[in-house]
């Protein structure tokens, strides 16, 4: 058994719309943006992850940057394979000694059978001999240290790049879930539209992302407000590059509608929760994970509407991949993992 483990490479992959994280031997070895740069003449992969992100929206006709995942699922099959392969290769040259690749990949809970198959096929193309899938809310619950096998209800709200996953978990299963395609990417689009509409300035995706990180807020009144953020873009009237400052109140206004959609989905999930589990949730509260959990004031806003305590995970960005890593070590134990045979 020990000899066999020398020739096995085990990877836990959180294949996210915005970022892909990979755990090997209990350590996060890859944390890179989910993007790939392709040479349009040859179809070859030029760069993946951070290097490809630096090229994003700055390319000429011979280079194309692709984000292969949209709304949490694979939208461009070939680009997704190139990206997964490129990121696995970034782990190191040791890979060529391994003969048996085992993977646990994280997927949204609202995924269809066809979309599941696309994930399995991508794994097959990178020579995975053993592939398991795990639903994001379940991985997030494991990652923040909840005992998912207990007969106790816990509600997880995982706000990623492409989807917001809301699930009630008990006895190793998802009792009720809501998966909506309103999340970080939608916030980014809202900010781009707001800058265009209110300030007549055109900004790119990367700049909007920076605004979200630096002055993003779910509330118009914060106890510790961030300083205004300087934004560079193109003036839509003169066509000349221009700089202006944006405050957190403006960002809160721009993403207000999208956050309301998330709040509605949370209330809907609470409405459909069986009464005994609802009583558990009243005691335990709600758990926020994913990049969206870092949005200033979001916990207060959700707490205000649900009248329940809201806990933000210690490392919300890595909660899902940590949980996927735990599932990887215990594939024999967890019944909620989906493998090739059960699809």
C-alpha positions as CSV (number, residue, x, y, z in Angstrom):
1,X,0.0,0.0,0.0
2,X,2.9,2.3,0.9
3,X,4.6,1.6,-2.4
4,X,1.4,2.3,-4.3
5,X,1.1,5.7,-2.6
6,X,4.5,6.7,-4.0
7,X,3.1,6.5,-7.5
8,X,-0.2,8.3,-6.6
9,X,-0.8,12.0,-7.0
10,X,-3.9,13.1,-5.0
11,X,-5.4,16.5,-5.8
12,X,-8.3,18.4,-4.3
13,X,-9.5,21.0,-6.8
14,X,-11.9,23.9,-6.2
15,X,-12.7,24.8,-9.9
16,X,-14.1,28.3,-9.4
17,X,-15.4,30.8,-11.8
18,X,-13.0,33.4,-10.5
19,X,-10.2,31.4,-9.0
20,X,-9.0,27.8,-9.0
21,X,-7.3,26.4,-5.9
22,X,-5.5,23.0,-5.7
23,X,-4.5,21.2,-2.5
24,X,-1.9,18.5,-2.6
25,X,-0.7,16.7,0.6
26,X,-2.9,18.9,2.8
27,X,-1.3,22.2,1.4
28,X,-2.7,24.7,-1.0
29,X,-0.2,24.5,-3.9
30,X,-2.1,26.5,-6.5
31,X,-4.3,29.6,-5.9
32,X,-4.6,31.3,-9.3
33,X,-7.3,33.1,-11.4
34,X,-9.4,30.8,-13.6
35,X,-8.2,32.1,-16.9
36,X,-6.1,30.9,-19.8
37,X,-4.3,32.7,-22.7
38,X,-4.4,31.0,-26.1
39,X,-2.4,31.6,-29.3
40,X,-5.2,32.1,-31.8
41,X,-3.0,30.9,-34.7
42,X,-1.8,27.6,-33.3
43,X,-4.4,27.0,-30.5
44,X,-1.6,26.5,-28.0
45,X,-1.8,27.6,-24.4
46,X,0.5,30.6,-23.7
47,X,-0.2,31.1,-20.0
48,X,-2.6,30.1,-17.3
49,X,-3.6,31.7,-14.0
50,X,-1.9,34.9,-12.8
51,X,0.2,35.3,-16.0
52,X,-2.9,35.0,-18.2
53,X,-4.8,37.4,-15.9
54,X,-2.1,40.0,-16.5
55,X,-2.8,39.8,-20.2
56,X,-6.6,39.9,-19.8
57,X,-8.2,42.8,-21.7
58,X,-4.8,43.9,-23.0
59,X,-4.3,41.4,-25.9
60,X,-3.8,41.8,-29.6
61,X,-5.5,39.6,-32.3
62,X,-3.0,36.7,-32.0
63,X,-3.7,36.2,-28.3
64,X,-7.0,35.5,-26.7
65,X,-7.7,35.2,-23.0
66,X,-10.6,32.9,-22.0
67,X,-12.3,32.4,-18.7
68,X,-13.5,28.8,-19.3
69,X,-16.0,28.8,-16.4
70,X,-19.2,30.8,-16.4
71,X,-21.8,30.7,-13.5
72,X,-19.8,28.0,-11.8
73,X,-19.8,25.5,-14.7
74,X,-17.6,24.8,-17.7
75,X,-18.6,27.0,-20.6
76,X,-15.6,26.4,-22.8
77,X,-14.6,22.7,-22.7
78,X,-11.2,22.9,-24.5
79,X,-10.1,26.0,-22.6
80,X,-11.1,24.4,-19.3
81,X,-8.9,21.3,-20.1
82,X,-6.0,23.5,-21.1
83,X,-6.4,25.5,-17.9
84,X,-6.6,22.5,-15.6
85,X,-3.6,20.8,-17.3
86,X,-1.6,24.1,-17.1
87,X,-2.4,24.6,-13.4
88,X,-1.5,20.9,-12.5
89,X,1.8,21.4,-14.4
90,X,2.5,24.5,-12.3
91,X,2.6,22.2,-9.2
92,X,6.0,21.0,-10.3
93,X,8.0,18.6,-12.4
94,X,7.4,15.7,-10.0
95,X,4.2,15.0,-11.9
96,X,5.8,12.8,-14.6
97,X,6.8,10.2,-12.0
98,X,3.2,9.6,-11.0
99,X,1.1,7.0,-12.7
100,X,-2.2,7.2,-10.7
101,X,-3.9,10.6,-10.5
102,X,-6.8,10.8,-8.0
103,X,-8.9,14.0,-7.9
104,X,-11.8,15.4,-5.9
105,X,-13.4,18.4,-7.8
106,X,-15.8,20.8,-6.3
107,X,-19.1,21.6,-8.2
108,X,-22.1,23.9,-7.6
109,X,-25.2,22.2,-6.1
110,X,-27.5,23.4,-8.9
111,X,-25.4,21.7,-11.6
112,X,-27.1,19.5,-14.3
113,X,-26.1,15.9,-15.3
114,X,-24.7,17.2,-18.6
115,X,-22.5,19.8,-16.7
116,X,-21.4,17.0,-14.3
117,X,-20.3,14.9,-17.2
118,X,-18.3,17.9,-18.6
119,X,-16.3,18.0,-15.4
120,X,-15.7,14.3,-15.4
121,X,-14.6,14.5,-19.1
122,X,-12.2,17.3,-18.4
123,X,-10.7,15.2,-15.5
124,X,-10.4,12.2,-17.9
125,X,-8.5,14.4,-20.4
126,X,-5.8,15.3,-17.8
127,X,-5.4,11.5,-17.1
128,X,-7.3,11.3,-13.8
129,X,-7.7,7.6,-13.0
130,X,-10.1,8.2,-10.1
131,X,-12.4,11.3,-10.0
132,X,-14.9,12.3,-7.4
133,X,-17.2,15.4,-7.3
134,X,-18.3,17.2,-4.2
135,X,-21.0,19.9,-3.9
136,X,-19.7,23.3,-2.9
137,X,-21.8,23.9,0.2
138,X,-20.8,20.5,1.5
139,X,-17.1,21.2,0.9
140,X,-17.5,24.6,2.6
141,X,-19.1,23.0,5.6
142,X,-16.2,20.6,6.0
143,X,-13.7,23.4,5.4
144,X,-15.0,25.5,8.2
145,X,-14.9,22.5,10.6
146,X,-18.6,21.6,10.9
147,X,-19.5,17.9,11.6
148,X,-21.6,17.2,8.5
149,X,-22.5,13.7,9.7
150,X,-24.3,14.8,12.8
151,X,-28.1,15.0,12.9
152,X,-27.8,18.8,13.3
153,X,-28.9,21.4,10.7
154,X,-26.4,24.0,9.5
155,X,-27.0,26.6,6.8
156,X,-24.0,27.4,4.6
157,X,-24.0,30.5,2.2
158,X,-21.2,30.2,-0.2
159,X,-20.8,33.3,-2.4
160,X,-18.3,32.6,-5.1
161,X,-17.6,34.3,-8.5
162,X,-20.3,32.7,-10.6
163,X,-22.8,31.3,-8.1
164,X,-24.2,31.7,-4.7
165,X,-24.9,28.4,-3.0
166,X,-27.2,28.3,-0.1
167,X,-27.7,24.9,1.5
168,X,-29.0,23.3,4.7
169,X,-26.8,20.4,5.6
170,X,-27.5,17.5,8.0
171,X,-26.6,13.8,8.2
172,X,-24.1,13.9,5.4
173,X,-26.6,15.3,2.9
174,X,-28.1,18.5,1.6
175,X,-31.6,18.8,2.9
176,X,-32.6,21.9,1.0
177,X,-30.6,24.2,-1.4
178,X,-30.8,27.3,-3.5
179,X,-28.2,27.9,-6.2
180,X,-28.5,31.2,-7.9
181,X,-26.2,32.7,-10.6
182,X,-25.8,36.0,-8.8
183,X,-22.4,36.4,-7.2
184,X,-19.0,38.1,-7.4
185,X,-19.0,38.4,-11.2
186,X,-22.4,40.0,-11.2
187,X,-21.2,42.6,-8.6
188,X,-18.3,43.4,-11.0
189,X,-20.7,43.9,-13.9
190,X,-22.9,46.1,-11.7
191,X,-19.8,48.3,-10.9
192,X,-18.9,48.6,-14.6
193,X,-22.5,49.7,-15.5
194,X,-22.6,52.1,-12.6
195,X,-19.4,53.9,-13.6
196,X,-20.7,54.1,-17.2
197,X,-24.1,55.4,-16.2
198,X,-23.2,57.8,-13.3
199,X,-19.7,59.0,-14.3
200,X,-19.5,58.5,-18.1
201,X,-16.3,56.5,-17.6
202,X,-15.6,53.1,-19.1
203,X,-13.6,50.7,-17.0
204,X,-12.5,47.1,-17.5
205,X,-13.2,44.0,-15.5
206,X,-9.9,44.0,-13.6
207,X,-10.4,47.7,-12.5
208,X,-14.0,46.9,-11.4
209,X,-12.6,43.9,-9.4
210,X,-10.1,46.3,-7.7
211,X,-12.9,48.7,-6.8
212,X,-14.9,45.8,-5.3
213,X,-11.9,44.7,-3.2
214,X,-10.8,48.1,-2.0
215,X,-14.2,49.9,-1.5
216,X,-16.8,47.1,-1.9
217,X,-19.6,47.4,0.6
218,X,-23.1,45.9,1.2
219,X,-24.1,48.8,3.4
220,X,-24.2,52.5,2.8
221,X,-23.2,53.2,6.4
222,X,-20.1,51.4,7.8
223,X,-18.5,51.7,11.2
224,X,-15.0,51.5,9.7
225,X,-15.4,53.0,6.2
226,X,-12.6,52.5,3.7
227,X,-11.0,55.5,2.0
228,X,-12.2,56.6,-1.4
229,X,-10.5,54.7,-4.3
230,X,-8.9,56.3,-7.3
231,X,-10.2,54.8,-10.6
232,X,-8.6,55.1,-14.0
233,X,-10.7,54.6,-17.2
234,X,-11.7,56.1,-20.5
235,X,-14.0,59.1,-20.6
236,X,-17.0,58.2,-22.8
237,X,-17.6,61.8,-23.9
238,X,-14.0,62.9,-24.8
239,X,-12.5,59.5,-25.3
240,X,-9.5,60.5,-23.2
241,X,-8.2,58.5,-20.2
242,X,-9.3,60.0,-16.9
243,X,-9.1,59.4,-13.2
244,X,-11.8,59.9,-10.5
245,X,-12.5,58.8,-7.0
246,X,-15.2,56.4,-5.9
247,X,-16.6,56.0,-2.4
248,X,-17.9,52.8,-0.7
249,X,-21.4,54.3,-0.7
250,X,-21.5,54.4,-4.5
251,X,-20.4,50.8,-4.7
252,X,-23.0,49.8,-2.1
253,X,-25.6,51.5,-4.3
254,X,-24.4,49.8,-7.5
255,X,-24.5,46.3,-6.1
256,X,-27.6,46.7,-3.9
257,X,-30.0,44.9,-6.4
258,X,-27.7,41.9,-6.7
259,X,-27.4,41.6,-2.9
260,X,-31.2,41.8,-2.6
261,X,-31.4,38.7,-5.0
262,X,-29.1,36.8,-2.6
263,X,-31.2,37.9,0.4
264,X,-34.3,36.6,-1.3
265,X,-32.7,33.2,-2.1
266,X,-31.6,32.9,1.6
267,X,-35.2,33.6,2.8
268,X,-36.5,31.1,0.3
269,X,-34.1,28.5,1.6
270,X,-35.2,29.2,5.2
271,X,-38.8,29.0,4.2
272,X,-38.4,25.4,2.8
273,X,-36.3,24.2,5.7
274,X,-38.0,21.4,7.8
275,X,-39.1,22.8,11.3
276,X,-36.6,20.6,13.3
277,X,-33.7,21.8,11.2
278,X,-35.0,25.4,11.3
279,X,-34.8,25.1,15.1
280,X,-31.1,24.0,14.9
281,X,-30.4,26.9,12.5
282,X,-31.9,29.4,15.0
283,X,-29.3,28.2,17.5
284,X,-26.3,27.8,15.2
285,X,-26.9,30.8,12.9
286,X,-25.8,31.1,9.2
287,X,-22.2,30.5,7.9
288,X,-20.8,32.7,5.2
289,X,-18.0,31.4,3.0
290,X,-16.5,32.3,-0.5
291,X,-15.0,35.6,-1.7
292,X,-18.4,37.4,-1.4
293,X,-18.2,36.9,2.4
294,X,-15.4,39.5,2.4
295,X,-17.8,42.2,1.3
296,X,-17.9,44.8,4.0
297,X,-21.1,44.8,6.0
298,X,-22.7,41.8,4.2
299,X,-22.9,39.8,7.5
300,X,-24.8,42.6,9.2
301,X,-27.1,43.1,6.2
302,X,-28.0,39.3,6.1
303,X,-28.4,39.3,9.9
304,X,-30.7,42.3,9.8
305,X,-33.1,40.6,7.3
306,X,-33.1,37.1,8.8
307,X,-32.8,38.1,12.5
308,X,-30.3,35.3,12.9
309,X,-26.6,35.4,13.8
310,X,-24.2,35.3,10.8
311,X,-20.7,33.9,11.1
312,X,-18.0,34.7,8.5
313,X,-15.5,31.8,8.1
314,X,-11.9,32.4,9.2
315,X,-10.5,32.0,5.7
316,X,-13.6,32.3,3.5
317,X,-11.7,32.2,0.2
318,X,-10.2,28.8,1.0
319,X,-13.0,27.2,3.0
320,X,-14.3,25.2,-0.1
321,X,-10.9,23.9,-1.1
322,X,-10.0,23.0,2.4
323,X,-13.2,21.0,2.7
324,X,-12.4,19.4,-0.7
325,X,-9.0,18.4,0.7
326,X,-10.7,16.8,3.7
327,X,-13.0,14.8,1.4
328,X,-10.0,13.7,-0.6
329,X,-8.4,12.1,2.4
330,X,-11.7,10.4,3.3
331,X,-13.1,9.3,0.0
332,X,-14.0,5.9,1.5
333,X,-15.9,7.5,4.4
334,X,-18.2,10.1,2.8
335,X,-21.3,8.9,1.0
336,X,-22.0,12.3,-0.5
337,X,-19.1,12.2,-3.0
338,X,-20.2,11.5,-6.5
339,X,-17.9,9.3,-8.6
340,X,-17.9,8.3,-12.3
341,X,-20.0,5.1,-11.6
342,X,-22.8,7.0,-9.9
343,X,-23.4,9.5,-12.7
